[in-house]
């Protein structure tokens, strides 16, 4: 069991390093780029400046869950290339953006439809869950309450499992 865990963690580390060095499909944004490519969050009136829906990953380089999610974000950007724009914002470098959105935990994802209201979801997401949220984004509909509840329950279960694993070690 322990060998399988070590092997899985090693594979994950290799994938994570590769994803961090490539970022072919994910673009890092400064506050000025965010204002021109997504929307100007300093203005009271919301006006989307993009040409297609946007996914923004708020992250920090020191954040473990953010590092774990990096290959997931890259895979989504690759698989939905041409359908959505995928950006990353380093909350330590771009504090103005993080404060404007009230980012208190990371990773946090901002889903910005071409029309409609942006939505924030916090916490790590597996590829399948993120893909469902991207599908909702592409349909230009608000997130269904059931989807948000399922996601929150999964996050709570995952945190409980991690806590119980730490107790047994």
DRENPA-3360 file (N, C-alpha, C; in nm, 2 decimals, always signed):
BEGIN
1 = XXXXXXXX = +0.08/-0.12/+0.00/+0.00/+0.00/+0.00/+0.09/+0.13/+0.00 ~ +0.19/+0.13/+0.09/+0.28/+0.24/+0.10/+0.35/+0.26/-0.03 ~ +0.40/+0.15/-0.09/+0.47/+0.16/-0.22/+0.38/+0.22/-0.33 ~ +0.26/+0.18/-0.33/+0.16/+0.23/-0.43/+0.14/+0.38/-0.41 ~ +0.13/+0.42/-0.29/+0.12/+0.57/-0.26/+0.24/+0.64/-0.31 ~ +0.36/+0.59/-0.27/+0.48/+0.66/-0.31/+0.49/+0.67/-0.47 ~ +0.46/+0.56/-0.53/+0.46/+0.56/-0.68/+0.37/+0.66/-0.74 ~ +0.25/+0.66/-0.68/+0.15/+0.76/-0.73/+0.19/+0.90/-0.71;
9 = XXXXXXXX = +0.25/+0.93/-0.59/+0.30/+1.06/-0.56/+0.41/+1.10/-0.65 ~ +0.50/+1.00/-0.68/+0.61/+1.03/-0.78/+0.56/+1.06/-0.92 ~ +0.47/+0.99/-0.96/+0.41/+1.01/-1.10/+0.34/+1.15/-1.10 ~ +0.27/+1.18/-0.99/+0.20/+1.31/-0.98/+0.30/+1.42/-0.98 ~ +0.42/+1.41/-0.91/+0.52/+1.51/-0.91/+0.58/+1.53/-1.05 ~ +0.60/+1.42/-1.12/+0.65/+1.44/-1.26/+0.56/+1.51/-1.35 ~ +0.43/+1.47/-1.34/+0.33/+1.54/-1.42/+0.32/+1.69/-1.38 ~ +0.32/+1.71/-1.25/+0.31/+1.85/-1.20/+0.42/+1.94/-1.25;
17 = XXXXXXXX = +0.55/+1.89/-1.24/+0.66/+1.96/-1.29/+0.65/+1.99/-1.44 ~ +0.61/+1.89/-1.51/+0.60/+1.91/-1.66/+0.49/+2.01/-1.69 ~ +0.38/+2.01/-1.62/+0.27/+2.11/-1.64/+0.32/+2.25/-1.60 ~ +0.40/+2.26/-1.49/+0.44/+2.39/-1.45/+0.54/+2.45/-1.55 ~ +0.61/+2.37/-1.62/+0.71/+2.42/-1.71/+0.65/+2.45/-1.85 ~ +0.54/+2.38/-1.89/+0.49/+2.41/-2.02/+0.39/+2.52/-2.03 ~ +0.28/+2.51/-1.96/+0.17/+2.62/-1.97/+0.15/+2.67/-2.11 ~ +0.15/+2.58/-2.20/+0.13/+2.62/-2.34/-0.01/+2.69/-2.36;
25 = XXXXXXXX = -0.11/+2.64/-2.29/-0.24/+2.69/-2.32/-0.30/+2.78/-2.21 ~ -0.22/+2.80/-2.11/-0.27/+2.89/-2.00/-0.18/+3.01/-2.00 ~ -0.24/+3.13/-1.98/-0.16/+3.25/-1.99/-0.17/+3.32/-1.85 ~ -0.06/+3.37/-1.80/-0.06/+3.45/-1.68/-0.10/+3.59/-1.70 ~ -0.18/+3.64/-1.61/-0.23/+3.78/-1.63/-0.18/+3.88/-1.52 ~ -0.15/+4.00/-1.56/-0.13/+4.11/-1.47/-0.26/+4.18/-1.45 ~ -0.27/+4.27/-1.36/-0.40/+4.34/-1.34/-0.44/+4.42/-1.47 ~ -0.34/+4.48/-1.54/-0.38/+4.56/-1.66/-0.43/+4.46/-1.77;
33 = XXXXXXXX = -0.36/+4.35/-1.78/-0.41/+4.25/-1.88/-0.55/+4.19/-1.85 ~ -0.57/+4.17/-1.72/-0.70/+4.12/-1.67/-0.81/+4.22/-1.71 ~ -0.78/+4.35/-1.69/-0.88/+4.46/-1.72/-0.91/+4.46/-1.87 ~ -0.81/+4.44/-1.96/-0.83/+4.45/-2.10/-0.89/+4.32/-2.16 ~ -0.85/+4.20/-2.11/-0.88/+4.07/-2.17/-1.01/+4.01/-2.10 ~ -1.04/+4.05/-1.98/-1.15/+3.98/-1.91/-1.26/+4.09/-1.88 ~ -1.24/+4.17/-1.78/-1.32/+4.29/-1.75/-1.25/+4.38/-1.66 ~ -1.29/+4.51/-1.66/-1.23/+4.60/-1.57/-1.30/+4.60/-1.44;
41 = XXXXXXXX = -1.24/+4.53/-1.34/-1.30/+4.51/-1.21/-1.30/+4.64/-1.12 ~ -1.24/+4.75/-1.17/-1.24/+4.87/-1.10/-1.36/+4.96/-1.13 ~ -1.43/+4.93/-1.23/-1.55/+5.00/-1.27/-1.67/+4.94/-1.21 ~ -1.77/+5.02/-1.18/-1.89/+4.97/-1.12/-1.98/+4.90/-1.22 ~ -1.97/+4.94/-1.35/-2.05/+4.87/-1.45/-1.97/+4.76/-1.51 ~ -2.03/+4.64/-1.51/-1.96/+4.52/-1.56/-1.98/+4.52/-1.71 ~ -1.86/+4.50/-1.78/-1.86/+4.49/-1.93/-1.75/+4.38/-1.96 ~ -1.79/+4.27/-2.02/-1.70/+4.17/-2.05/-1.62/+4.21/-2.17;
49 = XXXXXXXX = -1.48/+4.20/-2.17/-1.40/+4.24/-2.27/-1.34/+4.13/-2.36 ~ -1.37/+4.00/-2.32/-1.32/+3.89/-2.40/-1.41/+3.86/-2.52 ~ -1.36/+3.76/-2.60/-1.43/+3.72/-2.72/-1.50/+3.58/-2.70 ~ -1.46/+3.51/-2.59/-1.51/+3.38/-2.56/-1.51/+3.36/-2.41 ~ -1.58/+3.27/-2.35/-1.58/+3.25/-2.21/-1.44/+3.23/-2.15 ~ -1.43/+3.27/-2.02/-1.30/+3.27/-1.96/-1.30/+3.19/-1.83 ~ -1.19/+3.12/-1.80/-1.16/+3.05/-1.68/-1.04/+3.12/-1.62 ~ -1.05/+3.17/-1.50/-0.93/+3.23/-1.43/-0.90/+3.15/-1.31;
57 = XXXXXXXX = -0.77/+3.10/-1.30/-0.73/+3.03/-1.18/-0.65/+3.12/-1.09 ~ -0.70/+3.15/-0.97/-0.63/+3.23/-0.87/-0.54/+3.13/-0.79 ~ -0.41/+3.15/-0.79/-0.32/+3.06/-0.73/-0.20/+3.13/-0.66 ~ -0.12/+3.05/-0.59/+0.01/+3.10/-0.54/+0.11/+2.99/-0.56 ~ +0.23/+3.03/-0.58/+0.34/+2.93/-0.61/+0.37/+2.84/-0.49 ~ +0.34/+2.88/-0.37/+0.37/+2.80/-0.25/+0.25/+2.71/-0.21 ~ +0.14/+2.72/-0.28/+0.02/+2.65/-0.24/+0.02/+2.51/-0.30 ~ +0.01/+2.41/-0.21/+0.01/+2.27/-0.25/-0.11/+2.23/-0.34;
65 = XXXXXXXX = -0.23/+2.26/-0.30/-0.35/+2.23/-0.38/-0.34/+2.30/-0.52 ~ -0.28/+2.42/-0.52/-0.27/+2.50/-0.65/-0.17/+2.42/-0.74 ~ -0.06/+2.37/-0.69/+0.03/+2.30/-0.77/-0.03/+2.17/-0.82 ~ -0.11/+2.10/-0.73/-0.18/+1.98/-0.77/-0.28/+2.01/-0.88 ~ -0.34/+2.12/-0.88/-0.44/+2.16/-0.98/-0.39/+2.21/-1.11 ~ -0.26/+2.25/-1.11/-0.20/+2.30/-1.23/-0.21/+2.21/-1.35 ~ -0.18/+2.08/-1.34/-0.20/+2.00/-1.46/-0.35/+1.98/-1.51 ~ -0.44/+1.99/-1.41/-0.58/+1.99/-1.44/-0.62/+2.11/-1.52;
73 = XXXXXXXX = -0.58/+2.23/-1.48/-0.60/+2.35/-1.55/-0.54/+2.35/-1.69 ~ -0.42/+2.30/-1.70/-0.36/+2.29/-1.83/-0.43/+2.19/-1.92 ~ -0.48/+2.08/-1.87/-0.56/+1.98/-1.95/-0.69/+2.04/-2.00 ~ -0.76/+2.12/-1.91/-0.88/+2.19/-1.95/-0.85/+2.29/-2.06 ~ -0.74/+2.36/-2.04/-0.71/+2.47/-2.15/-0.68/+2.40/-2.28 ~ -0.61/+2.29/-2.27/-0.58/+2.21/-2.40/-0.70/+2.15/-2.46 ~ -0.78/+2.09/-2.38/-0.90/+2.02/-2.44/-1.01/+2.12/-2.48 ~ -1.01/+2.24/-2.43/-1.12/+2.33/-2.47/-1.06/+2.45/-2.54;
81 = XXXXXXXX = -0.94/+2.43/-2.60/-0.87/+2.53/-2.68/-0.96/+2.58/-2.79 ~ -0.97/+2.71/-2.81/-1.06/+2.77/-2.91/-1.20/+2.80/-2.86 ~ -1.24/+2.73/-2.75/-1.37/+2.75/-2.69/-1.37/+2.84/-2.57 ~ -1.27/+2.84/-2.49/-1.25/+2.92/-2.38/-1.11/+2.98/-2.37 ~ -1.09/+3.09/-2.30/-0.96/+3.14/-2.27/-0.93/+3.10/-2.12 ~ -0.81/+3.05/-2.10/-0.78/+3.01/-1.96/-0.66/+3.09/-1.91 ~ -0.68/+3.16/-1.80/-0.57/+3.24/-1.74/-0.54/+3.20/-1.60 ~ -0.42/+3.24/-1.55/-0.38/+3.22/-1.41/-0.35/+3.36/-1.36;
89 = XXXXXXXX = -0.38/+3.38/-1.23/-0.34/+3.50/-1.16/-0.27/+3.46/-1.03 ~ -0.15/+3.50/-1.02/-0.07/+3.48/-0.90/-0.11/+3.58/-0.79 ~ -0.18/+3.53/-0.69/-0.24/+3.63/-0.59/-0.13/+3.70/-0.51 ~ -0.01/+3.65/-0.50/+0.10/+3.72/-0.43/+0.16/+3.83/-0.52 ~ +0.16/+3.81/-0.65/+0.21/+3.92/-0.74/+0.10/+4.02/-0.78 ~ -0.02/+3.97/-0.79/-0.13/+4.06/-0.83/-0.23/+4.08/-0.72 ~ -0.19/+4.14/-0.61/-0.27/+4.15/-0.49/-0.39/+4.24/-0.52 ~ -0.38/+4.33/-0.61/-0.50/+4.42/-0.64/-0.62/+4.34/-0.69;
97 = XXXXXXXX = -0.59/+4.24/-0.78/-0.70/+4.16/-0.84/-0.75/+4.07/-0.73 ~ -0.66/+4.01/-0.65/-0.71/+3.92/-0.54/-0.80/+3.99/-0.44 ~ -0.76/+4.11/-0.41/-0.84/+4.19/-0.31/-0.98/+4.23/-0.38 ~ -0.97/+4.27/-0.51/-1.10/+4.31/-0.57/-1.20/+4.19/-0.57 ~ -1.15/+4.07/-0.58/-1.24/+3.95/-0.58/-1.26/+3.89/-0.45 ~ -1.20/+3.94/-0.35/-1.21/+3.89/-0.21/-1.16/+3.75/-0.20 ~ -1.05/+3.72/-0.27/-0.99/+3.59/-0.26/-0.93/+3.56/-0.12 ~ -0.99/+3.47/-0.05/-0.94/+3.43/+0.08/-0.88/+3.30/+0.09;
105 = XXXXXXXX = -0.91/+3.21/+0.00/-0.85/+3.08/-0.01/-0.81/+3.05/-0.15 ~ -0.71/+2.96/-0.17/-0.67/+2.93/-0.30/-0.65/+2.78/-0.31 ~ -0.67/+2.71/-0.42/-0.71/+2.78/-0.55/-0.86/+2.82/-0.55 ~ -0.88/+2.93/-0.62/-1.02/+2.98/-0.64/-1.03/+3.00/-0.79 ~ -1.14/+2.96/-0.85/-1.16/+2.97/-0.99/-1.27/+3.07/-1.02 ~ -1.25/+3.15/-1.12/-1.35/+3.25/-1.17/-1.39/+3.20/-1.30 ~ -1.52/+3.18/-1.32/-1.58/+3.14/-1.44/-1.65/+3.26/-1.50 ~ -1.61/+3.31/-1.62/-1.67/+3.43/-1.67/-1.73/+3.39/-1.81;
113 = XXXXXXXX = -1.87/+3.39/-1.81/-1.93/+3.36/-1.94/-1.92/+3.48/-2.04 ~ -1.94/+3.45/-2.16/-1.94/+3.56/-2.26/-2.05/+3.66/-2.24 ~ -2.16/+3.61/-2.19/-2.28/+3.69/-2.15/-2.32/+3.64/-2.01 ~ -2.36/+3.73/-1.92/-2.41/+3.68/-1.79/-2.31/+3.72/-1.68 ~ -2.33/+3.66/-1.56/-2.26/+3.70/-1.45/-2.15/+3.60/-1.42 ~ -2.03/+3.65/-1.38/-1.92/+3.56/-1.34/-1.95/+3.49/-1.21 ~ -1.89/+3.37/-1.19/-1.91/+3.29/-1.07/-1.77/+3.25/-1.02 ~ -1.76/+3.25/-0.89/-1.63/+3.21/-0.82/-1.66/+3.07/-0.75;
121 = XXXXXXXX = -1.57/+2.98/-0.76/-1.57/+2.86/-0.69/-1.44/+2.83/-0.63 ~ -1.43/+2.80/-0.50/-1.31/+2.78/-0.43/-1.27/+2.63/-0.41 ~ -1.14/+2.61/-0.40/-1.10/+2.47/-0.37/-1.05/+2.39/-0.49 ~ -0.98/+2.28/-0.46/-0.93/+2.20/-0.56/-1.04/+2.13/-0.63 ~ -1.03/+2.11/-0.76/-1.13/+2.03/-0.84/-1.06/+1.93/-0.93 ~ -1.11/+1.81/-0.92/-1.06/+1.71/-1.02/-1.10/+1.74/-1.16 ~ -1.04/+1.68/-1.26/-1.06/+1.72/-1.40/-1.21/+1.71/-1.43 ~ -1.28/+1.60/-1.39/-1.42/+1.57/-1.42/-1.51/+1.68/-1.37;
129 = XXXXXXXX = -1.49/+1.72/-1.25/-1.57/+1.83/-1.19/-1.54/+1.96/-1.26 ~ -1.42/+1.99/-1.29/-1.39/+2.12/-1.36/-1.45/+2.11/-1.50 ~ -1.44/+2.00/-1.57/-1.50/+1.99/-1.70/-1.65/+2.01/-1.70 ~ -1.72/+1.96/-1.60/-1.86/+1.99/-1.58/-1.89/+2.14/-1.57 ~ -1.81/+2.21/-1.49/-1.82/+2.35/-1.47/-1.79/+2.43/-1.60 ~ -1.69/+2.38/-1.67/-1.66/+2.45/-1.80/-1.78/+2.43/-1.90 ~ -1.84/+2.31/-1.90/-1.96/+2.28/-1.98/-2.07/+2.38/-1.95 ~ -2.09/+2.40/-1.82/-2.19/+2.50/-1.77/-2.16/+2.64/-1.82;
137 = XXXXXXXX = -2.03/+2.67/-1.81/-1.98/+2.80/-1.86/-2.01/+2.82/-2.01 ~ -1.98/+2.72/-2.08/-2.00/+2.72/-2.23/-2.15/+2.73/-2.27 ~ -2.24/+2.68/-2.18/-2.38/+2.69/-2.21/-2.43/+2.83/-2.17 ~ -2.35/+2.91/-2.10/-2.39/+3.04/-2.06/-2.50/+3.04/-1.96 ~ -2.50/+2.95/-1.87/-2.61/+2.94/-1.77/-2.54/+2.95/-1.63 ~ -2.62/+2.99/-1.53/-2.57/+3.00/-1.39/-2.54/+2.86/-1.34 ~ -2.45/+2.84/-1.25/-2.42/+2.71/-1.19/-2.54/+2.66/-1.12 ~ -2.59/+2.54/-1.15/-2.70/+2.48/-1.08/-2.67/+2.46/-0.93;
145 = XXXXXXXX = -2.76/+2.49/-0.84/-2.74/+2.48/-0.70/-2.70/+2.34/-0.66 ~ -2.76/+2.24/-0.73/-2.72/+2.10/-0.70/-2.57/+2.07/-0.73 ~ -2.52/+2.13/-0.83/-2.38/+2.11/-0.87/-2.29/+2.17/-0.76 ~ -2.32/+2.29/-0.72/-2.25/+2.35/-0.61/-2.25/+2.27/-0.48 ~ -2.37/+2.22/-0.45/-2.39/+2.14/-0.33/-2.31/+2.01/-0.34 ~ -2.31/+1.94/-0.45/-2.23/+1.82/-0.47/-2.09/+1.85/-0.46 ~ -2.04/+1.95/-0.52/-1.90/+1.99/-0.51/-1.86/+2.02/-0.36 ~ -1.94/+2.09/-0.29/-1.91/+2.12/-0.15/-1.91/+1.99/-0.06;
153 = XXXXXXXX = -2.00/+1.90/-0.09/-2.00/+1.77/-0.02/-1.88/+1.69/-0.05 ~ -1.84/+1.69/-0.17/-1.72/+1.62/-0.21/-1.59/+1.68/-0.14 ~ -1.59/+1.81/-0.14/-1.47/+1.88/-0.07/-1.47/+1.84/+0.08 ~ -1.59/+1.84/+0.14/-1.59/+1.81/+0.28/-1.55/+1.66/+0.31 ~ -1.60/+1.57/+0.22/-1.56/+1.43/+0.23/-1.40/+1.41/+0.22 ~ -1.35/+1.49/+0.12/-1.21/+1.48/+0.09/-1.13/+1.53/+0.22 ~ -1.17/+1.64/+0.27/-1.10/+1.70/+0.39/-1.12/+1.60/+0.51 ~ -1.23/+1.54/+0.53/-1.25/+1.44/+0.64/-1.16/+1.32/+0.62;
161 = XXXXXXXX = -1.14/+1.27/+0.49/-1.06/+1.16/+0.46/-0.91/+1.19/+0.49 ~ -0.87/+1.31/+0.45/-0.73/+1.36/+0.48/-0.71/+1.37/+0.63 ~ -0.80/+1.42/+0.70/-0.79/+1.43/+0.85/-0.78/+1.29/+0.91 ~ -0.86/+1.20/+0.87/-0.85/+1.07/+0.93/-0.72/+0.99/+0.89 ~ -0.67/+1.02/+0.77/-0.54/+0.96/+0.73/-0.43/+1.01/+0.82 ~ -0.43/+1.14/+0.85/-0.33/+1.20/+0.93/-0.33/+1.15/+1.07 ~ -0.45/+1.11/+1.12/-0.46/+1.06/+1.26/-0.41/+0.92/+1.26 ~ -0.42/+0.84/+1.15/-0.37/+0.70/+1.16/-0.22/+0.69/+1.13;
169 = X = -0.16/+0.80/+1.08/-0.01/+0.79/+1.05/+0.07/+0.82/+1.17;
% end
